[in-house]
Amino acid sequence: MFRRILCFGFLAFALAGCVTVQNPLSGRDVEAFRLASIHVDADDSAILW
C-alpha cells in the first residue's frame, strides 16, 4: 500500500512539471469581475444531521 502511494506521489510530482498555464487576463480585468447571479434548485434534496 505504501509503495502504491509513493508511486502515485512520484507520478503526480513528475506530471506537475509538464503543465504550464499562463493567465491572459490582467489584474484589472480580474478585479472587474462581478457575480451576476446564483441559482440553487433543491426540490428533491434532504439534509441529514
N, C-alpha and C positions, 0 to 999 in steps of 0.2 A: 504494500500500500504506500509506504514511504517512497519507494522507487518510482511509482506512478506519479505521485505528487511532484517529486523532484523533476521528472521528465517533462510534465506539463508546465512547470515553472520555467524550466530552461527554454522550452519551445515558445512560451509567451514572451520571454525576455528577448529571444532571437528575433521574433516577428515584430516586436515593438520598434526595433531599429529600422525596419523595412518600410514603415509608413511615415510619411511626412506630409502634414496637412498645413496649408497656408490659408490664413483668413484674408479674403479680398476686401473686407469691409474696414473702413477706418473707425477710429474710436468715436468720432462724432456720429457716424452712421448708426453704430450700436446704441449710443445714448439716445438717439431719436426714436428707437423702437418703443411702441406703446402697446399694452394689452387691449385688444379690441373687444373681446367677449369671451365668456365661459359658458358652456352648456353642459349640464350634468343630467343624465337620464338614468333614473334608478327605480323603475317600476317594479321589477321582479327581484330586487335585492333584499337581503336581510343582514342585520348586524347582530352578531353573536358575541356575548360577553362571557 
